Amino acid sequence: MGQTVITVDDKTLSTMTNYYQPYQTKTPQHAVFQAKTNGVTITAYRSKKVMFQGERSDEEATRWQSGPSIQAKPSSVNDHRYAPSKALFNQSIIGSDETGTGDYFGPITVVSAYVRADQVALLKELGVKDSKHLTDLSIVKLAKTILKLDLPYSLVVLHNEKYNQLQSRGWSQGKMKTMLHHTAISHLLTKLSPVKPDGILIDQFSTPQVYQKHLSSEGKQLHPNTYFMTKAESHAIAVATASILARYSFVKEMDKLSKQAGFTIPKGASKKVDQVAAQLIKQKGKEALTSYAKVHFKNTEKAATYL
């Protein structure tokens, strides 16, 4: 079994804690969290050292690699035959990205967006970049500007009721994301026909092999000229555009949930989220959570301490 240990800073550790929230298991002593996903066990310690154990430990660790590592830096997670060439970033491509996966409340939103080569410079000038570096207020403003350009895109929203149904049937979040991306891309390709993009770039959340395995389990196949890359939104404007539109949709969906609840539904998976979940249970009953939250998250258990 492979093992990789890296050292991270406070900000990265906080981001990792939220990211792995859906996959967390019982936390060992002296650890911040432990999680299992994609055949890898991740244990984050208070010392800010994070251990990855499993056949794909190198790949999983690489996405967080920024500080010094206890062992040599593993080969890049993007070293596979589906990795894009740099030339693709400035061609006419479909970019696909998702958001909402680490949030207890709210849906998963996926957007696939088609950006022509002659639109890349304009979008950069408008400030299009990785949505993780933008506030929600900036995202809303920028998304509205993007939508005025009439760029072809496809949005797919997996609402909480359906999410919880799929999860109870044994679907992993990775499989859900795979099918959401595939659906969004398929819809956009239909919109574009007979125009064919120079390529399709997906912000990588699993190995291409796992992605294709999920597709195969539902009788689907990978679209031709599809590429995968971690942090793709930092390199390709098409993916950054999709990222912003996906986040914009998520923000709007969260606003809808807040109106339905009668109080603000927070983003993320923090202590505040636990408290609001308890408030929701008190006012509407525990069964209401299925319409608002990803109930298999540990926040559901933590909410019980506030009842």
C-alpha positions in Angstrom: 0.0 0.0 0.0 1.4 3.4 -1.0 1.9 6.1 1.5 2.6 9.8 1.1 3.0 12.5 3.8 2.9 16.2 3.1 2.9 19.3 5.2 0.3 22.0 4.6 -0.5 25.5 6.0 -3.6 26.5 8.0 -5.6 27.7 5.0 -5.0 24.5 3.1 -5.8 22.3 6.1 -9.1 24.2 6.5 -9.9 23.8 2.8 -9.1 20.1 3.0 -11.3 19.6 6.1 -14.3 21.0 4.2 -13.4 19.2 0.9 -13.2 15.8 2.6 -16.3 16.4 4.8 -18.5 14.0 2.8 -16.0 11.2 3.2 -14.9 11.6 6.8 -14.7 8.6 9.1 -14.0 8.3 12.9 -11.3 10.8 13.7 -8.2 9.2 15.4 -6.6 10.8 18.5 -4.4 13.9 17.6 -6.0 14.1 14.2 -8.1 16.9 12.7 -10.0 14.4 10.5 -9.8 11.1 8.7 -11.5 10.4 5.4 -11.7 7.7 2.8 -12.2 8.3 -0.9 -11.1 6.9 -4.2 -9.4 4.0 -2.4 -7.2 6.4 -0.3 -7.3 7.0 3.4 -6.5 10.6 4.3 -5.5 11.5 7.9 -4.8 15.1 8.8 -3.0 15.8 12.0 -2.9 18.8 14.2 0.8 19.2 13.4 -0.4 20.1 9.9 1.0 16.9 8.4 -1.4 15.0 6.2 -0.9 11.3 5.5 -2.4 9.6 2.4 -2.5 5.8 2.3 -3.6 3.7 -0.7 -2.7 2.8 -4.2 -3.5 6.3 -5.4 -2.0 8.1 -2.4 0.5 10.0 -4.7 -2.3 11.3 -6.9 -4.5 12.4 -4.1 -1.6 14.1 -2.2 -0.5 16.0 -5.3 -3.7 18.1 -5.5 -2.7 19.6 -2.1 1.0 19.8 -2.7 2.3 23.3 -1.9 4.6 23.1 1.1 7.6 20.8 1.8 7.0 17.0 1.6 8.5 14.4 3.8 9.2 12.3 0.7 10.0 13.2 -2.9 7.1 15.0 -4.6 5.1 12.3 -6.5 4.5 12.5 -10.2 1.7 14.9 -11.2 -1.9 13.8 -11.0 -2.2 15.2 -14.5 0.4 12.8 -16.0 -2.0 10.7 -18.0 -3.0 10.3 -21.6 -6.1 12.5 -21.1 -4.0 15.5 -20.0 -4.5 18.5 -22.3 -1.7 20.3 -24.2 -1.2 24.0 -23.3 -2.4 24.9 -26.8 -5.9 23.7 -26.0 -6.4 26.5 -23.5 -6.6 29.1 -26.2 -8.7 27.0 -28.6 -12.5 26.9 -29.0 -13.4 24.4 -26.2 -16.0 23.3 -23.8 -15.0 23.7 -20.1 -16.9 21.8 -17.4 -16.8 22.4 -13.6 -19.0 21.9 -10.6 -19.6 23.4 -7.1 -21.6 22.6 -4.0 -19.9 19.2 -3.4 -18.4 20.2 0.0 -21.4 22.1 1.2 -23.8 20.4 3.6 -26.8 22.5 2.5 -27.7 23.0 -1.1 -27.4 21.1 -4.4 -24.5 20.3 -6.6 -24.5 22.5 -9.7 -22.5 21.7 -12.9 -22.0 23.9 -15.9 -20.4 23.2 -19.2 -19.6 26.3 -21.2 -18.3 26.7 -24.7 -15.8 29.5 -25.3 -14.5 30.3 -28.8 -10.8 31.1 -29.2 -11.6 34.7 -30.2 -13.5 35.2 -26.9 -10.7 34.1 -24.5 -9.0 37.6 -24.4 -12.3 39.4 -23.8 -13.2 37.1 -20.9 -9.8 37.5 -19.3 -10.2 41.3 -19.6 -13.6 41.0 -17.9 -11.9 39.3 -14.9 -12.9 35.7 -15.5 -10.7 33.5 -13.4 -11.0 30.6 -10.9 -14.3 31.2 -8.9 -12.5 30.1 -5.7 -10.6 33.4 -5.8 -13.8 35.5 -6.1 -16.4 36.5 -3.5 -20.0 35.4 -4.1 -20.9 39.1 -4.7 -18.2 39.3 -7.4 -19.3 36.0 -9.0 -22.9 37.2 -9.3 -21.8 40.4 -11.0 -19.4 38.7 -13.3 -21.8 35.9 -14.2 -24.5 38.4 -15.2 -21.9 40.0 -17.5 -20.9 36.6 -19.0 -24.6 35.8 -19.6 -25.0 39.0 -21.6 -22.4 37.7 -24.0 -24.8 34.8 -24.9 -22.1 32.1 -24.6 -23.5 28.6 -25.1 -23.6 26.7 -21.9 -25.6 23.9 -20.1 -26.5 23.9 -16.4 -27.4 20.7 -14.5 -28.6 21.0 -10.9 -28.7 17.9 -8.6 -31.2 19.0 -5.9 -30.9 17.6 -2.4 -33.9 15.2 -2.6 -32.4 13.4 -5.6 -28.9 13.6 -4.2 -30.1 11.8 -1.0 -32.0 9.2 -3.1 -28.9 8.4 -5.2 -26.7 8.3 -2.1 -29.0 5.8 -0.4 -28.8 3.6 -3.5 -25.1 3.4 -3.1 -24.0 6.1 -5.5 -20.8 7.9 -4.4 -20.5 11.6 -4.8 -17.9 10.9 -7.5 -20.3 8.9 -9.6 -22.9 11.7 -9.2 -20.5 14.3 -10.4 -19.5 12.1 -13.3 -23.0 11.7 -14.5 -23.8 15.4 -14.0 -20.8 16.5 -16.1 -21.6 13.9 -18.8 -25.2 15.2 -18.9 -24.2 18.9 -19.1 -21.6 18.2 -21.8 -24.1 16.1 -23.8 -26.7 18.8 -23.7 -24.2 21.5 -24.8 -22.9 19.4 -27.7 -26.5 19.1 -28.9 -26.9 22.9 -28.6 -23.7 23.5 -30.6 -24.3 20.9 -33.4 -23.1 21.0 -36.1 -20.3 23.0 -34.6 -17.7 20.7 -32.9 -15.4 22.1 -30.2 -11.7 21.6 -30.5 -11.8 19.7 -27.2 -13.7 19.2 -23.9 -11.8 19.9 -20.7 -13.2 18.7 -17.3 -11.8 20.0 -14.0 -10.5 16.7 -12.7 -12.1 15.3 -9.5 -11.2 11.7 -10.1 -8.8 9.7 -12.3 -10.0 9.4 -16.0 -10.2 5.6 -15.4 -12.6 6.0 -12.5 -14.6 8.6 -14.4 -15.0 6.2 -17.3 -15.9 3.3 -15.0 -18.8 5.4 -13.6 -20.0 6.2 -17.1 -19.8 2.5 -18.1 -21.9 1.5 -15.1 -24.7 3.6 -16.6 -24.2 2.5 -20.2 -22.4 5.8 -21.2 -19.1 6.5 -23.0 -16.6 9.3 -22.8 -17.2 12.0 -25.4 -14.4 12.2 -28.0 -11.6 14.7 -27.4 -12.2 14.9 -23.7 -9.4 15.9 -21.4 -9.0 16.0 -17.6 -6.8 18.4 -15.5 -6.7 19.3 -11.9 -7.1 23.0 -11.2 -8.2 23.4 -14.9 -10.1 26.6 -14.0 -6.7 28.3 -13.4 -5.5 27.5 -16.9 -8.4 27.4 -19.2 -10.9 30.3 -19.5 -13.6 28.0 -20.6 -13.4 26.0 -17.4 -13.1 29.3 -15.3 -16.3 30.5 -17.1 -18.1 27.3 -16.2 -16.8 27.5 -12.7 -18.3 31.0 -12.3 -21.6 30.1 -13.8 -21.9 27.0 -11.6 -21.2 29.0 -8.5 -23.7 31.7 -9.6 -26.3 29.0 -9.9 -25.4 27.5 -6.5 -25.7 31.0 -4.9 -29.2 31.4 -6.4 -30.2 28.0 -5.2 -29.0 28.8 -1.7 -31.0 32.0 -1.7 -34.1 29.9 -2.7 -33.5 27.5 0.2 -33.2 30.4 2.6 -36.5 31.9 1.5 -38.2 28.5 1.9 -36.7 28.0 5.4 -37.5 31.6 6.5 -33.9 32.2 7.7 -30.4 32.2 6.1 -29.1 28.9 5.1 -25.2 29.0 5.4 -22.7 27.6 2.9 -19.9 25.2 3.8 -19.9 22.6 6.6 -18.9 24.5 9.7 -20.2 24.7 13.3 -22.6 27.4 12.2 -24.0 24.9 9.6 -24.6 22.4 12.4 -26.5 24.9 14.5 -28.7 26.0 11.5 -29.4 22.3 10.8 -30.6 21.9 14.4 -32.8 25.0 13.9 -34.2 23.5 10.8 -35.0 20.3 12.5 -36.7 22.1 15.4 -38.9 24.1 13.1 -39.7 21.7 10.3 -38.8 18.2 11.6 -35.8 16.0 10.7 -37.4 14.7 7.6 -37.2 18.3 6.1 -33.4 17.9 5.9 -33.7 15.8 2.8 -34.9 18.8 0.9 -32.2 21.1 2.2 -29.1 19.1 2.9 -26.8 16.2 2.0 -27.9 14.1 5.0 -25.0 11.6 5.0 -22.6 14.4 6.0 -21.5 14.3 9.6 -23.2 17.6 10.1 -26.5 15.7 10.6 -25.1 13.9 13.6 -23.4 17.1 14.9 -26.7 19.0 14.7 -28.2 16.6 17.3 -26.0 18.2 20.0 -27.9 21.4 19.5 -31.4 20.0 19.8 
